[in-house]
Amino acid sequence: MIDVVVIGLGPAGLSAALKLAESGRTVKLVAKGEGGFQLSQGTVDILGYSPERVTSPLAAISGLPGGHPYVGIGADKVRDAVLWLRDTVGDELLVGDLAENYVLPTAVGAMRPTALAQPSMVAAHQASSYAVVGVRQLKDFPAELLAGNLGCQVAWVDLPARKEVDSSAHMFARAMDDPGYARRFASAVAAVAPKGAVLLLPAILGVKPGTWRRISDQLGRPIAEVPMQPPSVPGIRLHDALLAKFKAAGGRVIIGSRVVGCKTAGGRVASVTVAVAGGPRDLRASDFVFAPGGFASGAITVDSRGKISEPLFGLPLTQTDANAVVGPDYWAPHPLFEVGVETDDAGRAKYDNLYLAGDIIAGAERWREKSGEGIAVATAVRAAESIMGGRA
Amino acid sequence: MSARSEQSKHLRERLNNELKRVSLDHCVKCTLCEQYCPVYPVTELFTGPKFVGPQAERYRDGDSVDHSVDYCSSCGTCTVVCPQGVKVAEINSLARAVMKVEHGMPIRDRLITETTIMGKMMTPVAPIANAVLGNSLARGVMERVVGVDRKAPMPTARSQTLHGWLRSRPKPTNKPTRGPVVFFHGCAGGYFEVDAAKKSIEVLEHIGFKVLVPKQGCCGLAHQSNGLFDRATDQVRALVTQLRSAGTDLTIVSSAGSCGGMLRHEAHEILGLDDPELLDVGTRTRDISEFLMELHDAGELPTDFKRIDLRLPYHQPCQVRSQGIGMPAADLLRLIPGIEVVESGAICCGIAGTYGLKKEKYEIAQAVGKGLFDMVAATNQGVVACDTETCRWQIEKSTGVRTVHPVVLVHQAYGLS
């Protein structure tokens, strides 16, 4: 009775699950925990460096070497997939046209290229000058460092989210959804904010997508949210929006249980085994999307002797000896992080009905080239479309 | 060595060997547990699961210094959402048990956990018991002397227990076509929430099962979440023996949302019990909605439901979510034509078993539940569904809206009521 089981709740798993559910498939999404977008900047990178900084991500895709996850998909399909995501969440959450990357300041004042960003962030792109305002009770936001690296002025406001000396970004964002607090915050900022074409504020301007506009309107000058550490408020917005859409489309979700095994027959996956409280359950389905992440989530492991493996399905990896792909130079490229699984043009590996999406796929050091969400969404949409019958 | 320090040493060893070493260092400080914690955002008295768990635990070697762990409600959400497999809730439950052994515990925590004794004492004098619990003077005394908040929800005593009903009801007329299952109703189902238990039995019988209902006591969950591990262990072991007396290879179907979780994982993971009998019972236990949805996924659930036109707020209790089974009650209710299920989206109703009864935590529990209560008020058409007894009392008391087990609506849709 279940058409597709999707494993993973990050940008790849959520995108594949939503696309399939919207096409009328019965989809069950299984994840060992929360994560994904909340651990990101809340933007969608497609290609930021290759290896020099990329201006047009779409144009640069055609220049990528063979073996890169984008190459088998092609620039047009990458664009279609990412635009589908943008239009699905709407322009209160993601803007950008893929022809040109935004270049936006990080919380430490480095400039980072990304393809789609939230409307609350993009005023910072190509601004002629900046100003920064930090919050004394938000210790995770290093306003002095940001301003110092941008060479602009900084000021502080003293406005606790609640009665404590140090609150998280999420706590501030929750407070900000109360219009009274948002008004006090904007007034406090207006009283101290230095001159500058764009005022940079920590990304705490509401968990709800529209809250930042109230603050911007009251300030009456261009502002831009600067993303912070996880759980990132802009990431939470994207995660919540996609999960809500998946559930509204009839999707079913299991969170907090690990997929620990599978049963296969005749070159196909018949079921995956989920370790729910009390014991294993076999989830049968016609097709499976495997979007578990890579090294960071533990989907690909390295043992103490340097053997790299994918423990769940035993998928073949592009490299199984970590000693061969870890170099001595911290700043140099790390081929280890390109290790993963190669798929066929439909996104499959090892089994006829097992489709891969996201970080598990080999061929890119995502955090270096800034391509994580783009690869996730493009491979997720490929997996979903292959299952829906458009199989190459 | 005194019995107390012996007990503390044992708990500390468990905390160290079973939880700290195998899971503490997996914490990468992503702080997602804090994002989803229901208590942390509403009170400064609780510094959040990450701080009292994976961080403070490193400093608890000499003495349990951080008493804020007592403000954890044991909802288990931090463990559910952790993407790195850190057993945050389990670490915090054990740390609290150590603290209570070393620093003593209020007599109140020993009293409010004795649910079966309460049930046995209240049933024969139900009208009097209900009158006393409804009396503000009596509740004021109870608050001052025992520490149970005067506004906290209390169960309603029934004049007939579930087993009283089972003995006196007419025998079911339809022949079982599917073989036997064991029914686990929990102490609340036996004494207070008798209606949900009866209807569960009737639904299972209606779709062809023979339902065996062995005599059964409390699962010990309330004791466990108050750090009374010895008493909890005795209780859950006795319950396991009782449930196994009905058969050792039958599925056990539970209408007690959180008590099922005690059998399935908490007794093993928090109390540290490895008894093969417990693990056997845990493996065979299914929440009733989960059981019916497993039948549905296998194409074996009759869906000749009568239409019920109803917009129905549904709240999944934290301790059902922590079983990692998805949201089977919402899936099941959506099979009934006419029902529009509105998921609460709330992490917890606040009560968390006995947490919200305590006078020092009552306001916190109400703040935790506020989003849920507002959502119920905005969406209900006279009824709310929720799988666990104390959560139903909390929602009903705080919103004034009738709150039922999801099976009550399934019972109605099958034309049984």
Interface residues (C-beta under 8 A of the other chain):
Chain A: M1 I2 K28 K32 G33 E34 G35 Q38 L39 R162 K163 E164 S168 H170 M171 R174 Q229 P230 P231 I236 K247 R252 V253 I254 I255 G256 S257 R258 V274 A275 V276 A277 G278 G279 R281 R284 S297 G298
Chain B: C30 T31 L32 E34 Q35 Y36 P41 E44 T79 V80 V81 C82 P83 Q84 G85 G261 L263 R264 H265 G282 T283 R284 T285 H296 D297 A298 G299 R321 S322 Q323 G324 I325 G326 M327 D331 E343
